[in-house]
């Protein structure tokens, strides 16, 4: 059996600390799963397939519209994110890094994120929710789709345009002196993602009452759909202005 320390040294990202800041949970425990997957002989592509299955499963169970299924969805989505980190570590350890591995990784997100919103809406409509929920879901799917498309279009332009201008220099961000402040910023940025959506969507099942004919969880879906769309629009505008893709690391 290959020691975990050896696997950790050979599989660690060059920007490991930054990755832990972006993925505070998955970044800290991923190497334990990498150690297991390497020792049982799994390849990076097999871990990517496992990641995709967890992501699709996290979406499909939302069609049942029950608290237990939302909890299951949250757990499966956390595994999806975790395996998304692990497949890169396995690839680095086995020297299996490839462009097509990155391609399938990105394509997986294009499928999983809208599918989660779609299944959420289907579950609510099967439970006699208002059609407004469908509007919320469509806004979120379009917004998330635009976000992913804007990033893909940027790299397509770079690939097809030949020689290009150098990216505009980005002023180095000031290092945050307090680790607690840095963690707080990271938490706020993570609160805008699908992990937080599923968490608050599940918590909303514990809250009775409605407003304007919509349950609390419907408003959670609406708020996050608006959030995804706003982030997409901001990113789409900033990409040509900055000549790069603004990412969470820019706020560090």
C-alpha positions in Angstrom: 0.0 0.0 0.0 1.3 3.4 -1.0 1.7 5.7 2.0 -0.6 8.7 2.2 2.3 11.1 2.7 3.9 10.1 -0.6 0.6 10.4 -2.5 0.0 13.8 -0.9 3.4 15.2 -2.0 2.9 14.0 -5.6 -0.7 15.0 -6.0 -0.8 18.4 -4.3 -1.7 21.4 -6.4 0.9 24.2 -6.8 -1.8 26.6 -5.3 -2.9 24.2 -2.6 -3.6 27.0 0.0 -5.7 28.9 -2.5 -7.7 25.8 -3.3 -8.3 25.2 0.4 -9.6 28.8 0.7 -12.0 28.2 -2.2 -13.0 24.7 -1.1 -12.5 24.9 2.7 -14.1 21.4 3.3 -13.1 19.4 0.3 -9.6 20.9 0.1 -8.8 19.7 3.5 -10.0 16.1 3.3 -9.6 15.3 -0.4 -6.2 13.7 0.1 -7.7 10.9 2.2 -10.0 9.9 -0.7 -7.1 10.3 -3.1 -5.1 7.9 -1.0 -8.0 5.3 -1.1 -8.7 5.7 -4.8 -5.0 5.4 -5.8 -4.5 2.3 -3.7 -7.5 0.6 -5.1 -6.3 1.3 -8.6 -8.8 3.9 -9.8 -7.8 6.3 -12.6 -8.5 10.0 -12.8 -11.2 9.5 -15.4 -13.0 6.9 -13.2 -13.0 9.4 -10.3 -14.5 12.0 -12.7 -17.2 9.6 -13.7 -17.9 9.0 -10.0 -18.1 12.8 -9.6 -20.6 13.1 -12.4 -22.8 10.3 -11.0 -22.9 12.0 -7.6 -23.8 15.3 -9.2 -26.6 13.9 -11.3 -27.9 11.9 -8.3 -27.9 15.0 -6.2 -30.2 16.6 -8.8 -32.6 13.7 -9.4 -33.5 13.1 -5.8 -34.8 16.7 -5.6 -37.7 15.7 -7.7 -39.2 14.0 -4.7 -39.6 17.4 -2.8 -39.1 16.0 0.7 -36.7 17.1 3.5 -35.0 13.8 3.6 -34.3 13.9 -0.2 -33.0 17.5 0.1 -30.6 16.3 2.8 -29.6 13.4 0.5 -29.1 15.9 -2.3 -26.9 18.1 -0.2 -24.7 15.1 0.8 -24.4 13.9 -2.7 -23.5 17.4 -4.0 -20.8 17.7 -1.3 -19.4 14.4 -2.6 -19.7 15.8 -6.2 -17.5 18.8 -5.2 -15.1 16.6 -3.2 -14.6 14.1 -6.1 -14.1 17.1 -8.4 -11.1 18.0 -6.3 -9.9 14.4 -5.9 -9.9 13.6 -9.7 -7.3 16.3 -10.2 -5.2 14.9 -7.4 -5.4 11.4 -8.8 -4.5 12.8 -12.3 -1.4 14.6 -10.9 -0.3 11.5 -9.0 -0.7 9.2 -12.0 0.5 11.9 -14.5 -2.8 11.6 -16.3 -3.5 15.3 -16.7 -5.0 15.9 -20.1 -7.0 18.6 -22.0 -9.8 16.1 -22.5 -9.9 15.4 -18.8 -10.5 19.2 -18.2 -13.0 19.1 -21.1 -15.2 16.4 -19.4 -14.8 18.1 -16.1 -16.2 21.4 -17.4 -18.9 19.6 -19.5 -20.1 17.9 -16.3 -20.7 21.2 -14.6 -22.7 22.5 -17.6 -25.0 19.5 -17.1 -25.2 19.2 -13.3 -25.9 22.8 -12.3 -29.0 23.4 -14.5 -30.2 19.9 -13.8 -30.3 20.7 -10.0 -32.5 23.7 -10.6 -34.7 21.8 -13.1 -35.3 18.9 -10.7 -36.0 21.4 -7.9 -38.7 23.0 -10.0 -40.2 19.7 -11.1 -40.4 18.5 -7.5 -42.2 21.7 -6.4 -44.7 21.6 -9.4 -45.5 18.0 -8.6 -46.4 19.2 -5.1 -48.8 21.8 -6.6 -46.5 24.8 -6.2 -47.2 28.0 -8.2 -46.0 28.3 -11.8 -43.9 31.3 -10.5 -41.5 28.6 -9.2 -40.9 27.5 -12.8 -40.1 31.1 -13.7 -37.5 31.2 -10.8 -36.0 28.0 -12.1 -35.7 29.2 -15.7 -34.1 32.4 -14.6 -31.6 30.4 -12.6 -30.8 28.0 -15.4 -30.4 30.8 -17.9 -28.2 32.7 -15.5 -26.0 29.7 -14.7 -25.9 28.8 -18.3 -24.8 32.3 -19.2 -22.1 32.2 -16.6 -20.6 29.0 -17.9 -21.0 30.1 -21.5 -19.2 33.4 -20.9 -16.2 31.6 -19.5 -16.2 29.0 -22.4 -16.7 31.8 -25.0 -13.7 33.7 -23.6 -11.4 30.7 -24.0 -12.8 29.9 -27.4 -12.0 33.4 -28.5 -8.4 33.0 -27.3 -8.0 29.7 -29.1 -9.5 30.9 -32.4 -8.1 34.4 -32.6 -4.4 33.5 -32.9 -1.9 35.9 -31.4 -3.6 38.0 -28.7 -2.9 40.9 -26.5 -1.4 40.1 -23.2 -3.9 40.2 -20.3 -4.2 43.5 -18.6 -2.0 43.6 -15.5 -4.0 43.0 -12.4 -2.9 45.0 -9.3 -2.0 42.6 -6.6 -4.7 42.3 -4.0 -3.8 43.4 -0.5 -3.1 40.4 1.8 -5.7 40.3 4.5 -3.9 40.6 7.8 -6.5 38.7 9.9 -7.1 35.0 9.1 -10.6 35.4 10.6 -11.4 38.1 8.1 -10.0 36.1 5.3 -12.1 33.1 6.3 -15.1 35.4 6.6 -14.6 36.6 3.0 -14.3 33.0 1.9 -17.5 32.0 3.7 -19.4 34.8 2.1 -18.2 33.8 -1.4 -19.2 30.2 -0.8 -22.6 31.3 0.4 -23.5 32.2 -3.2 -23.0 28.7 -4.6 -25.1 25.5 -5.0 -23.9 24.2 -1.6 -25.5 27.1 0.1 -28.6 26.9 -2.1 -29.2 23.3 -1.1 -28.5 24.0 2.6 -30.9 26.9 2.9 -33.5 25.2 0.6 -33.4 22.2 3.1 -33.6 24.5 6.1 -36.7 26.2 4.6 -38.6 22.9 5.0 -38.5 23.5 8.7 -40.2 26.9 8.3 -44.0 27.1 8.1 -45.9 29.8 6.3 -45.8 31.4 2.9 -45.7 34.8 1.3 -47.6 35.8 -1.8 -48.6 32.2 -2.2 -45.1 30.9 -2.3 -43.4 28.7 0.4 -40.2 29.8 2.0 -38.2 27.3 0.0 -39.6 28.8 -3.2 -38.3 32.2 -2.2 -34.9 30.6 -1.5 -34.9 29.2 -5.0 -35.9 32.6 -6.4 -33.2 34.4 -4.5 -30.4 32.1 -5.6 -31.7 32.1 -9.2 -31.4 35.9 -9.2 -28.0 35.6 -7.6 -26.7 33.2 -10.3 -28.0 35.5 -13.0 -26.5 38.6 -11.4 -23.1 37.0 -11.0 -23.2 35.8 -14.7 -24.0 39.3 -16.0 -21.2 40.9 -13.9 -18.7 38.3 -15.1 -19.8 38.6 -18.7 -19.3 42.4 -18.6 -15.9 42.2 -16.8 -14.4 39.5 -19.0 -13.8 41.8 -22.1 -12.9 44.7 -19.8 -10.2 42.8 -17.9 -9.2 40.3 -20.6 -9.5 37.4 -18.2 -12.1 35.5 -16.3 -12.8 37.0 -12.9 -12.7 34.2 -10.3 -13.2 33.9 -6.6 -9.4 34.0 -6.1 -9.5 37.6 -7.2 -11.2 38.6 -4.0 -8.5 37.0 -1.8 
